Amino acid sequence: MSPAEPLDGPTQDARADPCPVDLADPEQLHLAVRVGLAWIELRRGAAMSALRDHLFGSGDDALEQGQMDTLDLLAQQPSWRMSDLADALRVDPSTATRAVQRLVRSGLAARSTSVDDGRVVMVAITAAGASRHAEVAERRGRLMAHLMGAYEPAERVQLADMLERFVASIDTFVAPDAH
């Protein structure tokens, strides 16, 4: 599973015909503000720093979110071409290179040249990287069980569907031809 892909694949793309939103309507504006504030809290709320520390560690040994996203992908297959890894991470190749360099310096990933084409850089997770990934995955699993426990089973499906649609809507909004 890549960070951008849900477990069973996207269940629904952003609506082909979006429902109009009139921010001049006080009720719709209030809802938009609530969503915006919740988004801010998700990104930078006081609890997020503690959660990041819990999941990824703290101090010199801490992983950054981008490094963990990279480890998530590296754990899925024996090795990745750097260009394919950048595409899967949905980042610029230089951003992927920096994340991999930090993982290599920490002993969590290894770079090599392709046996098929010496010009191609390959990257793979190391045993230490797989162990670190498993530790974080276990902590994330406990977090997800806790978060999902706040919802009834039917609400969990709705939450997943709505979050997937939210992400797809953002992707549609920022697409090069969107505006």
Buried (B, 14 or more C-beta within 10 A) or exposed (E): EEBEEBEEEBEEEBEEEEEEEEEEEEEEEEEEEEEEEEEEEEEEEEEEEEEBEBBBBEEEEEBBEBBBBBBBBBBEEEBBBBEBBBBBBEBEEEBBBBBBEBBBEBEBBBBEEEEEEEEBBBBBBBEBBBEBBEEBBEBBEEEEEEEEEEEEEEEBEEBBBEEBBEBBBEBBEEEEEEE
